[in-house]
Amino acid sequence: MKTNIAVAAAIATVLTIGVADVAEAKKKKEKCYGISPAGQNDCGNLAGTHSCAGQSTVDNDIGEWKLVEAGTCKELGGYDKKEAKKIWKQMQKKAS
């Protein structure tokens, strides 16, 4: 009888973890620019100099982004694409 209870508890635990993972995966995400550490961006940048994850070379580069839970980007100190693009263009003007 104790074995049945232990097996049932183990199965319940596995199912609970699976449901939590599905719930986490279903949360809406958004691109957040300017928060990724070097080498930890999620994909291509605003400058178009690369198109793959993990290729950023500077911490918190305004042109690099990470996916974050929707609604948390500002809290993390980041910018949406429109804001990031505006800042990036201003930086390009200053550099030239």
Buried (B, 14 or more C-beta within 10 A) or exposed (E): EEEEEEEEEEEEEEEEEEEEEEEEEEEEEBBBBBBBEBEBBBBBBBEEEBEEBEBBEEEBBBBBBBEBBEEEBEEEEBBBBEBBBEBBEEEEEEEE
